[in-house]
Amino acid sequence: TIQALMGSAVQPLLNSVEDSVEAIIITMHQEDFVGSSSGKPEVPCSLYMKELQGFISRIMTDYFKNFECVDFIYDNTENIAQRAIQLFIRNASLLKSLGEGGKMRLAADFAQMELAVAPLCRRVSDLGKSYRLLRSFRSV
């Protein structure tokens, strides 16, 4: 079918985006969540989260917005958003030795994750189980 042909045409790009998103999320383990907020309360999130937000925004603008078949693109990028949320929660739950400032920054990262994946989907709430999991972990 035409859908299968379109899928096979964009699959390498989707795989590359998914790999890049995973690589960015994994860098959270290089962040210092032990220390205090280091006197920077205006910083809304960690560096890896800023990088993730910038990357997703850039790939949507530079690559996916050029396609006219918007529904087809969102059907595929929503899977990337769901996987990104799952990876984020999995890796965040592995963090050790969180200081008070680190806990606050991680809580901000949970809020920012919702904004980070927003360009990949019509509505973040449409991501189902992944979205509900992100919202439930946010308060922990």
N, C-alpha and C positions, 0 to 999 in steps of 0.2 A: 504494500500500500504506500501511498504518498507520505503518510505519517512515519512509517518505518524508514523510508528513504531520507526524510528530513532528520529523523533521529540519528541515523548513522552519519549524516553529514556534520551535525553539531556535537556529536558525542566526544570527539577528541578535545574540543574546546571546553566542554563541560567537565571532563576528567581533569584537565589542566587547572581549571578554576577550583575544583574540589580539592586537588592536591595542594594548591597554593593556600587555600583557606585553612586546611589542616596544618600546614607548616607554620602559618602565622599564629594559630591558636596554641600550638605546642610551645611557642616562645614565651608563654605565660610563666613557664617554670624558670625563666631567667630573670623575672621580675623580683624585686625585694618586697615581699609582703610581711616581713618580720618587723621592719622599722616603723617608725611613726609616719604620719602623713607628711613629714619633712617641711612643715610650714607652708605647704602649697594647697590650701583648701580649694582654690579656684580650679585645680586640675580635676575634671569630671571623671576621668578614667585612666587606666594604665596605657602605656605606650603601645603594647601589642593590640589593644582594643582600638586605639586611634588608627593604627596601621590597617587593621581589619576593615574598619569603616571606610577608610580611604580606598582600599583595594576593591571592595565590593561596589562602592559607588562608581569607581573608575571603570571597572569591567562592564557594568550595566550601561554606562554612558557610551563607552568606546566600542563595545562589541554587540551587546544584546539589544540595545535600543534601535539598532540599524535594521533589525528583522521586522517585517510587516506582520508576521504571524504571532501576535502578542500572546495569545492564549497558549500556543505551543511552547513558546519560550518560558512563560511562567510555570507551565506544567513541569518543565524540566528544572528550572532554577529553584522552585520550591523544594525539590528534593535536596538540593545543595544547602538550602537554609535549614532544613530539618537536620541534616547531618552535621552542620556547623553547630547548631544548638546542642546536639547530643555530645559532640566532641568537647565543646566548651564546658558543659556540666561535668562530664567524666574527668576532664583534666583539672577543673577547679576543685573537685572533690578529693583529688590526690595531693593538693597543696598542703604542706606541713608548716607548723610554727608560724601561725598568723598572729601578728601583733594587732593592737587596736587600730592603728592607722591602716594596716594591711586589710583588716576585715572591712573597714569602711570603703577602701578602694575596690575590694572585690565585690562588695554590694553595689557600688557604682558601676562596675563592669557588667554585672548581671543586668542592670537597667539599660546600659548602653548596648548590650548584645541584641536586645530587642530592636533597637534603632539600626544596628549594623546590618541585620538580615532583612530589614524592611524593604530595601530596593529589590530583593530577590523574589518578592511575592506580592500578590494583590493586597492582602491584609495579613498581618502577622498572626492574627487570631485564627486564620484559616490553616495554620500549620498543625493544628490538632494536638496530638499527644506531646510533641516536642515543645510547643508553645506552653501548654499547661505545666509541663515539667519545669521549664524555665521560670515561669511565674511562681511556682511553688518553692523552688530553690532560692529565689530572690529574697524571701523573708528569713531564710535560715542563715 
